Amino acid sequence: MAKAFGIVNTSGNHIWVEGMQDYRPIGAFSFLGRYRITDFPISNMSNSDIDRIQVYAGSNPRSLIEHLGSGRHYNINSKRGKLQILFAESQAKNDIYNTDIAAFWENLDSIQKMKEEYVVIAPNHMIYVMSFRKLLKEHEKSGADITLLYHSVDNANTDYLNCNYLTLNRQNGVLSVSTNRGTEPNRDIFMDTYVMKKDLFIELIQRARALSSMYTLAQIVNIQCEELDIRGYKHEGYFAAVTNFKSYYDANMKMIDYENTKELFLPEWPIYTRTNDSCPTQYCETANVKGSVVSNGCVIEGTVENSIIGRGCVIKKGTVIKNSIILPSSRVDENIHVENYVVGKHSKVIHCKELIADVDTPGYVRRGDTL
């Protein structure tokens, strides 16, 4: 049995992806045409032999629940493993009471029933690969009370806004956990990933509730920096945080660069997802596809350049898709130009002949809409 159980944490009230999050939680967002963002933390746990996992669902959880199902597709041990979906009462967007601590408090009995000594907590809005087995081993070796995973960046003044960052001493001890407001380029971005003993986790939940109903786990950990031994552990490799619409667009588009793809999709570290047994994509004689990622089940008759096409999409003859993300089961009719756009799932672009947005402010076609 693994020493730790896993928690996939909801993003709470400090992050809201305008438009897309109206229909589903961030964890259920499509990524690279065939994955969901929640696949990454769950796969990291499964590959690390953590087979008892709690997933905390945010607002509009239907699509997330459908995708997770029983959890069998995540290679979780069928006898002793379990994927559990938990809910919180407060699910209104931007509600000050909609915090991760509130969700943990309402499901405290489920946490207390876990028999594992440690807990590994990972976010549902960040994309990265990490061996939690290695992280837990380093945590035990250091003797720390809490270990926090972080990633060093040099563009925090423009990206990773509203994420937290760590202030560290020379021994990688955490001095504080603060919100990134874009004032400095170089930051150690906190990846909202924690390792600690289950009993300490429960104590922090209770302490946070006693202090303020608005507190998050990161805030109560920040308060404990002087009392507890809290260490940082540096992450290497690809890392993306979906904190707004532009960051979602960028995280997907960076995958077109094969060097980024190699860092995220490792042969020895599979990313599990729900499979779709559809036919291979059909490329017609008029198709012209360059530098793109195209999922299965599509029919491509037009031009696709530097774009991501989800499962079951139809791109008709004479159409040009450029620097765009076409989410699954969408259709773009003949002789239409789409550039710097995200076209939502089940959408149809039929009557509008040109959809062009600025690359710094990509456009969005709402889920199931017809243009």
DRENVEX-204739 format. One line per 4 residues: for each residue x, y, z of C-alpha. Coordinates in pm, whole numbers, plus 50000, padded with zeros to 5 digits. Example, Ala and Ser with C-alpha at 12.3 -4.5 7.8 and 13.67 -1.06 7.14 Angstrom:
51230/49550/50780 | 51367/49894/50714;
This chain:
50000/50000/50000 | 50126/50349/49918 | 50225/50575/50206 | 50010/50858/50076;
49666/50920/49936 | 49608/51188/49676 | 49386/51494/49653 | 49322/51677/49327;
49231/52020/49452 | 48977/52261/49301 | 49113/52598/49190 | 48880/52795/49421;
48768/53154/49384 | 49097/53318/49283 | 49094/53177/48928 | 48822/53212/48667;
48856/53137/48295 | 48599/53364/48137 | 48362/53191/47896 | 48493/52836/47918;
48442/52793/48292 | 48075/52879/48253 | 48026/52522/48129 | 48277/52309/48320;
48550/52323/48588 | 48905/52384/48470 | 48996/52021/48533 | 48751/51919/48260;
48898/52156/47998 | 49017/51986/47681 | 49395/51986/47639 | 49577/51906/47316;
49258/51780/47156 | 49226/51451/47345 | 49318/51499/47713 | 49156/51684/48002;
49366/51892/48241 | 49269/51670/48533 | 49436/51376/48354 | 49779/51514/48448;
49757/51523/48829 | 49570/51191/48838 | 49824/51025/48605 | 50109/51163/48816;
49949/51001/49121 | 49872/50672/48948 | 50225/50645/48808 | 50357/50717/49160;
50161/50420/49303 | 49906/50646/49472 | 49584/50457/49408 | 49343/50620/49654;
49258/50959/49510 | 49000/51222/49599 | 48899/51466/49323 | 48724/51782/49438;
48475/51903/49178 | 48396/52270/49124 | 48087/52424/48969 | 47916/52259/48668;
48080/51923/48742 | 47885/51706/48495 | 48152/51686/48225 | 48424/51618/48483;
48222/51336/48639 | 48152/51182/48297 | 48520/51194/48208 | 48643/51045/48537;
48386/50767/48549 | 48504/50486/48774 | 48868/50585/48726 | 48964/50251/48568;
49127/50421/48269 | 49384/50579/48505 | 49539/50239/48579 | 49435/50260/48944;
49461/49929/49131 | 49123/49763/49082 | 49120/49586/49421 | 49250/49838/49672;
49241/50159/49466 | 48960/50411/49454 | 48885/50735/49272 | 48640/50939/49476;
48464/51255/49354 | 48376/51500/49630 | 48174/51821/49628 | 48143/52145/49821;
47824/52334/49902 | 47956/52674/49789 | 48009/52657/49412 | 47918/53010/49300;
48190/53170/49090 | 48404/53428/49269 | 48217/53359/49594 | 48448/53456/49883;
48347/53137/50065 | 48431/52914/49768 | 48774/52803/49893 | 48959/52475/49903;
48951/52481/50284 | 48570/52504/50269 | 48561/52197/50044 | 48796/52005/50272;
48594/52104/50580 | 48270/51978/50431 | 48436/51646/50344 | 48651/51615/50656;
48509/51275/50747 | 48624/51134/50410 | 48976/51266/50474 | 48985/51128/50828;
48888/50781/50705 | 49197/50758/50484 | 49443/50507/50633 | 49757/50642/50466;
50002/50842/50676 | 50069/51114/50417 | 49867/51319/50173 | 49982/51458/49836;
49771/51752/49715 | 49790/51865/49352 | 49589/52131/49161 | 49338/52080/48881;
49451/52387/48685 | 49821/52315/48634 | 49986/52091/48376 | 50313/51919/48458;
50479/51580/48508 | 50616/51491/48850 | 50700/51171/49037 | 50517/51209/49367;
50699/50897/49483 | 51025/51090/49453 | 50872/51401/49610 | 50745/51201/49909;
51086/51035/49949 | 51258/51375/49954 | 51000/51503/50201 | 51069/51216/50441;
51444/51253/50398 | 51437/51625/50482 | 51231/51578/50798 | 51018/51878/50700;
50661/51926/50817 | 50543/52034/50471 | 50707/52022/50128 | 50588/52259/49854;
50661/52209/49484 | 50770/52517/49287 | 50891/52614/48940 | 51135/52899/48874;
51027/53137/48595 | 51156/53462/48446 | 50824/53590/48307 | 50612/53623/48619;
50552/53990/48537 | 50337/53887/48238 | 50236/53525/48311 | 50127/53319/48613;
49921/53610/48744 | 49712/53524/49052 | 49929/53218/49113 | 50119/53208/49440;
50497/53227/49463 | 50741/53120/49733 | 51004/53328/49908 | 51287/53090/49994;
51602/53106/50202 | 51933/52956/50093 | 51840/52616/50233 | 51514/52612/50034;
51315/52686/50344 | 50987/52863/50271 | 50967/53208/50431 | 50632/53306/50281;
50364/53219/50025 | 50244/53529/49838 | 50022/53614/49541 | 50195/53699/49214;
50073/54042/49101 | 50318/54073/48812 | 50559/54315/48981 | 50874/54105/48925;
50981/53879/48636 | 51178/53625/48840 | 50966/53422/49079 | 50953/53074/49225;
50595/52996/49130 | 50420/52769/49379 | 50264/52479/49191 | 49986/52437/49451;
50132/52095/49530 | 50182/51991/49893 | 50318/51688/50079 | 50249/51650/50452;
50119/51406/50707 | 49744/51352/50705 | 49713/51454/51072 | 49887/51786/51006;
49664/51846/50705 | 49353/51795/50918 | 49498/52027/51183 | 49555/52300/50922;
49198/52267/50794 | 49062/52308/51147 | 49295/52598/51224 | 49202/52780/50903;
48829/52743/50972 | 48878/52881/51323 | 49064/53188/51193 | 48858/53283/50887;
48592/53134/50659 | 48776/53293/50365 | 49111/53125/50421 | 49266/52895/50162;
49516/52619/50224 | 49796/52834/50083 | 49706/53117/50321 | 49707/52901/50633;
50039/52744/50525 | 50181/53095/50482 | 50077/53180/50839 | 50253/52867/50965;
50587/52945/50796 | 50742/53066/51122 | 50614/52776/51331 | 50657/52480/51097;
50950/52348/50896 | 50827/52411/50541 | 51059/52332/50251 | 51047/52402/49880;
51127/52143/49613 | 51215/52262/49263 | 51036/52119/48961 | 51210/52078/48626;
51043/52032/48289 | 50731/52163/48120 | 50493/52359/48342 | 50178/52553/48258;
49918/52716/48481 | 49568/52782/48343 | 49461/53095/48527 | 49276/53280/48250;
49169/53236/47889 | 49501/53349/47739 | 49702/53108/47956 | 49476/52822/47841;
49536/52917/47478 | 49913/52948/47531 | 49944/52618/47720 | 49789/52434/47427;
49977/52620/47155 | 50314/52555/47319 | 50254/52183/47265 | 50301/52232/46891;
50670/52278/46971 | 50802/51921/46979 | 51061/52008/47246 | 50781/52099/47488;
50588/51787/47395 | 50890/51567/47474 | 50914/51720/47822 | 50548/51650/47903;
50487/51314/47735 | 50754/51072/47849 | 50764/50708/47731 | 50803/50582/48088;
50536/50816/48228 | 50203/50766/48045 | 49929/51027/48069 | 49604/50835/48100;
49271/50957/47967 | 48932/50825/47865 | 48972/50659/47526 | 48754/50722/47225;
48737/50434/46981 | 48673/50640/46671 | 48824/50590/46329 | 49151/50754/46220;
49136/51106/46079 | 49057/51126/45709 | 49276/51366/45509 | 49111/51445/45176;
49293/51538/44855 | 49233/51909/44920 | 49375/51892/45275 | 49692/52083/45362;
49810/52035/45722 | 50131/52188/45860 | 50279/52202/46210 | 49957/52095/46381;
49818/51840/46622 | 49512/51659/46483 | 49316/51408/46692 | 49136/51099/46567;
48792/51088/46407 | 48828/51411/46207 | 48761/51489/45842 | 49008/51745/45703;
48940/51895/45361 | 49089/52244/45412 | 49413/52401/45536 | 49527/52363/45897;
49839/52548/46006 | 49996/52570/46353 | 49672/52460/46518 | 49520/52195/46742;
49218/52002/46619 | 49016/51798/46871 | 48844/51466/46819 | 48567/51436/46564;
48605/51778/46401 | 48514/51857/46040 | 48716/52116/45846 | 48559/52170/45506;
48718/52250/45170 | 48864/52598/45116 | 48874/52673/45488 | 49193/52798/45658;
49252/52727/46030 | 49558/52911/46161 | 49700/52946/46514 | 49372/52817/46655;
49229/52548/46882 | 48922/52366/46752 | 48769/52171/47038 | 48611/51827/46986;
48305/51765/46767 | 48312/52109/46605 | 48254/52194/46239 | 48396/52472/46025;
48222/52500/45688 | 48364/52584/45345 | 48577/52890/45261 | 48608/53026/45617;
48921/53180/45770 | 48975/53119/46143 | 49285/53266/46307 | 49388/53302/46673;
49062/53154/46801 | 48939/52884/47034 | 48627/52724/46891 | 48426/52556/47167;
48308/52196/47172 | 48007/52111/46947 | 48029/52455/46782 | 47953/52527/46416;
48109/52806/46211 | 47891/52816/45901 | 47769/53163/45807 | 48061/53373/45935;
48332/53378/45668 | 48612/53533/45877 | 48708/53495/46242 | 49037/53671/46314;
49158/53789/46655 | 49482/53938/46780 | 49732/53675/46896 | 49763/53852/47233;
49386/53844/47287 | 49260/53523/47119 | 48891/53499/47041 | 48641/53243/47165;
48337/53076/47008 | 48114/52953/47286 | 48042/52586/47342 | 47762/52458/47117;
47719/52793/46942 | 47647/52843/46571 | 47802/53137/46385;
